[in-house]
Amino acid sequence: MLRPVTTLKPLMISLAIASLTACGGGGGSTGSSDNQSPASSNTPQPTVMQGQFLDSAVEGLWYQTATQSGFTNEFGSFNYIPGESITFYLGNTFLGEVIAQAELTPLDLMTAFDNPDKLQNLLRTLQTLDADSDPSNGITINPTAQEYLDQFVLPLNSPAFLFEASTVVQNMISAVTNGSDLKSAVDSFVHFRETMLSTRRSVDETPILNLLNTTWDVEMTSSVCGEVTNSQLVYRFNILGITSTGYHRLDETVDPDSGDVSCKKAGYGIFFNTYETEPLFTCANQCLDSDLNRVIVEQDQYGDVITTLNYDQVNQQISIRTTRFDGEENVTTTRILSRR
């Protein structure tokens, strides 16, 4: 049930509605006239492929490529031509842009420049908006939710505590979910991890990165400090394992007079791990998409620890975000590895 959408994308939506009316289905594509000249009819047409957007299958996201557009259907399906970039929207909220492929997830939309809490904000939102509150059987953004979301931009790219407290999010919860709270961050990550484990390996066969004999410079940030710190940390991948040299952590300090929080580099050393003992990089020279885009759920004596790994092939950057949920303040440390 498509309808005009306000502000950011009225032209692309109206074009998609016309296309969808003509051909039906959960996604749109550009059409061609029946009155083609003989020369144009002999021109090879690019093959339109179908992909799937998953945190479970998500129905109701708007997508746009150079030639295709529409809403993802009940299977999370979207259309694309290989090599095209694809953008996704939740109502009027831009989610991200990425090269289209057979399977995409919220993790694929993250970049090294995003706030470290953007992924958890998006996962919690999608799972909260699910029409039957059971994301295990698919996520449906129903017409009521769509109409509300078309009017506002959600502050996804902000710290989690600010996102939760924002008026837009609180009003969304009241208007669309009968006042229930946002899904918990940990539960949202656990569900997303199960989705990744059950689906990505089935379409993931070709290695996309050989780490052996490569060197990566590391930039660390902390969601508490809110600053970028040159950690002087370097990862070197050789035939035997991984050597990391430099400062391995950020320690928070509080000014006793002003109360301001800052970070300083700490934990200097030279460490070596084999590929068998370093859980992030066991793939070594045969790294698949699923090796470099995944979620790790662990626990320590303080609480839950969630680590997400995300590889940006275009910019050759690996983002490692570790969030500690200790029942009080959630702190995320981000490491951005840039290939030399």
N, C-alpha and C positions, 0 to 999 in steps of 0.2 A: 504494500500500500504506500505508494510514493506521493509526495506532496511538495510544494515549493518550500525551499529552505532559505532562511534569511541571511543577510549580510555577506559572509566571506565568499560564497561560491554560488550565487544565484544563476549565473550564466551556465556554468558546467552542470548544475543540477537540472536546469530546464532542458538542456541538450540531452542529458542522460534519460530523462523522462520520455522524451520523444522517441529515443532509440529503444528504450525498454518497451514502450507501447507497441512498437513495431515488431519486436522479436520475442518479448516475454522473458521470463527467467529472473534470476537474482542478480545479474550483472548486465552491463551494456557494452556495446562496441560500436565503432563507426561503421556506417553502412556504405554501400556503393549503389549507384543508379543502375536501373535495368537498361537504360538507353546509352550504353557505352559504345564507343566507336570500335571497329574491329581491332585497331592497334592497341587500344587500352585493354580490351578483353583478353589479349594475348599476354599482357604483362603479368608475370608471376606475382601472386598475392602472398604477403607474409602469413605464416601460420599463427592463428590465435590459439594460445595455450590457456589452460585453466589451472589456477593455483588455489591454495587454501590458507586462510588466516586462522591461527589456532591459539587459544588459551582454553582448550576445548574449542570446537568450531564456534566462531563468533559471527552471528547474524546481525546485520544492521549497521555495519561500518560503511561509510562512503569511501570509495577509492577512485583514483584518477591516474591514468597514464597518458602518453601523447596521443594514443588512438582509442583507448578504452575507458569506460567509466560506469559507475553504478553502485549499488549497495551489495555487500556480501550477503549471500543467501543462507539458508538454514544449515548448509554444510560449510559455511565460511568461504565459499568459492568466489573468486574474482577472475577476470579475463586479462590477458596481457600478451604482448608479442615479445619473444625473447630479446633481451638487451635493453628493454625499456625500464625507466625508473617508475616507481609507483608511490603515490602518496596516499595516506589514510587519514580520515577524519572521524571523530566521534561527535556527531552534531557539528558544531562550529569550532570544535577544538582540534587543532592540527596535532596528529600523533607522531608523524615522522615520514621520511622518504627513504627508499632503499631500492636497489635493483630487484626487479620482480623475479621470483622463482617459484618452484612448485609448492613450497611450503614456507610460510612466514609466520613469525610470532612477535609479540611485543618486544622481546629481547632484540630482535633484528632491527628494530626501529631506533634503538639507543645509539648515541654517538659519544665520543670521548668528551664532548663539550657540554653534555647534558648534566643537570643536577643529579647527584648519585641516587636520590630518592625518586626520580621520575619513574623508574620501572615499577617499584612497589606501589606508587600512586596509581599508575595505570592498571595494574593487576587488580588492585582492590576496587577500583571504580568499575571495571568490566564485570567482575564477579558480584559486586553489590547490585548492579543494574539488571542482572539476569532475571528474566520474567518469572521463572519458577524457583529462584534462589537455590538452584541445584546445578552448579557449573559442570558437574561430572557428565551430564547428558547434553551438553552444549550450552552456549550463552546466547540468549536472545535479547536484543535491545528492542523493546516493543514500541508501538506508535506513540504511546503516552510519553515514554522516556525520550524518544526522538524529538517530539515537539518541544519538550523542555530544553533539551540539549542544543537545539538549533538557536536558542536565544542567548546562550552564554558561552564563555570560554573558560574551561576549567584550568586552574593553575597547576597543571601536572608537573611542570618543570620548576618545582619549588621544594624546599625542605618538607619532610613528611608532616611535622607538627604544624607548620603553617598551612599546608594543604588541608589537613583534617579540620582546622579551625576556621577556614575561609567561609565567608557568608555564602558564596556560590555553591560550595560543596554541601554545607549544612542545609541550604534551601533545596538542593537537588535531592538529598536524602528524604526530606519531608514531603516533597512533591511527587517523588517517583517510587519510593520504597516503603511507603506507609510508616515512615519514621524510624525504621530499623537502622542500626549503625553500619558504618563501613565494615566490610569483611576485615578480619585481622590480617596484618601484614604477613605474619608467619604462615597462617593457613593459606593465604593467597599464593605465597611462594611454594608451599608444599604441593598444592594443586597444580600449579604451573610446571613444577618439576616432574610430576607424574605424567602430564601431557607431553612434555619433551621426551621423556624416556620411552613412552609408548608409541610415538609417531615418528620422530626425526630419523631414527636409524633405518626406518623402512624406505625412505627416499634418499638416503645419504650414502653414496658409494664412492665418490671421487675425492681423493685427497686434495685439499686446497692450500696447504702450507707445509713446507719442509723446514723445520726449525734448526736442523743441524747446520753448524758453521755460520750461524747468524748472531748478531749482536743487537741488543735493544737498550735504549736509554729509558729510564723510569722517572716519571713525575708523580709525586704523591700529594694527595689532598685529604683533608678531614672535614666532615660535615660540621664538626664542632668549631674548628678553627676558622673555616670559611676562607681559607687562603691557599694559594698555590705555592708549594715548596719544592725547590730543586733539591732532591734528596741525594744527588750525586750517586745514584744507584744504577748499576749496569748489570744486565743479564747476558751471559754468554752461553750459547748452546753448542756443545761439542759432541764428539762421538760417544763419550763416556757418560755425560750428564750435563748438569746445569750449574754454572758458577755465578753467584751473585755477589757483587762487590759494592760497598758503600753503606749508607745509612738505611737501615731496614724498617724503621718505624718513626712515627711522629709522637712526641710526648707533649701533652697539653700543660700549659702553665697559666696560672691565674695571678694577675697583678693584685697584690694585697690592698692597694689604695683605690684603684679604679674598678677592680673586678673584671677587667677585660681579659678574655681568653686568647692566648696565642699558642703557636706550635713551634717546637724546635726539633731539629733532626736528632735522632738518637739510634743506638744499636748499631754502631759501625762495626763492620767485619767482613770477612770473606767466607762465604758458605758454599758448600758443594752438595748437591743432591743428584742421585741417579734418576733416570726417567721412571724407574719402578717406585721410587720413594717420594717423588714429587707429584701429588695427585692432579695438579692443574695441567701438567704437560706430559702425561704418559704416552701421548701419541708420537712424540719425537719427530720422525721424518715422514709420518703418514697421518697428518692431522686432518680429520674430516670436519665438515661443518658442525656436526654434533659434538665434536671434541672441543671446539673453540667457541661455541655458543651454548652454554648450559648453566644449570643451577645446582649448587651443592648445599645440602642441608645438614648441619651438624649441631652438636651441643657441647658446651663446656661447663665448668663449675658455676658460671655466672648466668647461663641461659642459652637461648638459641643463637646460632651463628649461621647466617646465610651468605654464601659467596656466589656471585654471578660472573661468568666469563663471557666476553663479547668481542668478536674480531671484526674490525672494519677493513675489508679487503682493499678498498679504494685508497685509503690513507695509510694502510699498513700499520695499524695501531691495535693493540690488544688492551682492553679495559678489564680490570679485575676490581670488583667492588665487594667489600666485606662489611656486612652490617651485623652489629651485635645487639640483640634484643634482651636486655637484662631486667625488664620490668619497670625501669625508670626512664632514662634517656637513651634513645636508640642512636648509636654512633656509627657512621659509615666512613670507612677509609677506602680511598680509590687510588689504584695504581694504573697509570697509563703508560704502556710500553710502546715506544716508537722505534721502528726499525731503522738502523743506520744505513 
